[in-house]
């Protein structure tokens, strides 16, 4: 997970993940799973599934690249869904 600066100057959480082969997990179902398990401020607003993550030669995820990309065309946005977070 990483944070993205929002229009309101607060951090918004984005999850970028790779699904296991054969998984039917959706962005919305992942977000709903988070609602009862983590604090409201940590529930991701943005979720993006990819085939793979950028890695360095020894296999570590290049988080700075993901942060620099921010929200992409393939990113799901909780604000555009029917999910409402209660504080």
WOKAPE-V393623 format. One record per pair of residues at least 12 apart in sequence whose C-alpha atoms are under 8 Angstrom apart, sorted by the first residue. I is the first residue (numbers start at 1). J is the second residue. D is the distance in whole Angstrom. If there is no record, write none. Layout:
i-><I & I>
j-><J & J>
d-><D & D>
This chain:
i-><1 & 1 & 1 & 1 & 2 & 2 & 2 & 3 & 4 & 4 & 12 & 12 & 12 & 13 & 13 & 13 & 13 & 13 & 14 & 14 & 14 & 14 & 14 & 15 & 15 & 15 & 15 & 16 & 16 & 16 & 16 & 16 & 17 & 17 & 17 & 17 & 17 & 17 & 18 & 18 & 18 & 18 & 18 & 19 & 19 & 19 & 27 & 27 & 27 & 27 & 28 & 31 & 31 & 31 & 32 & 35 & 40 & 40 & 40 & 44 & 45 & 45 & 45 & 46 & 46 & 46 & 46 & 46 & 47 & 47 & 47 & 48 & 48 & 48 & 49 & 54>
j-><13 & 14 & 15 & 16 & 14 & 15 & 67 & 67 & 67 & 70 & 44 & 45 & 46 & 42 & 43 & 44 & 45 & 46 & 44 & 45 & 46 & 47 & 48 & 44 & 46 & 47 & 48 & 47 & 48 & 49 & 50 & 66 & 47 & 48 & 49 & 50 & 52 & 53 & 49 & 50 & 51 & 52 & 53 & 49 & 50 & 51 & 47 & 48 & 49 & 76 & 78 & 43 & 44 & 78 & 83 & 85 & 85 & 86 & 87 & 78 & 77 & 78 & 79 & 71 & 75 & 76 & 77 & 78 & 75 & 76 & 77 & 74 & 75 & 76 & 75 & 66>
d-><7 & 6 & 5 & 7 & 5 & 7 & 7 & 8 & 7 & 7 & 7 & 6 & 8 & 7 & 7 & 5 & 6 & 6 & 5 & 6 & 4 & 6 & 8 & 6 & 6 & 5 & 6 & 6 & 5 & 6 & 7 & 8 & 8 & 6 & 5 & 6 & 8 & 8 & 5 & 5 & 6 & 6 & 7 & 7 & 8 & 8 & 6 & 7 & 8 & 7 & 8 & 7 & 7 & 8 & 8 & 7 & 7 & 7 & 6 & 8 & 6 & 5 & 7 & 7 & 6 & 5 & 5 & 6 & 6 & 5 & 7 & 6 & 5 & 6 & 8 & 8>
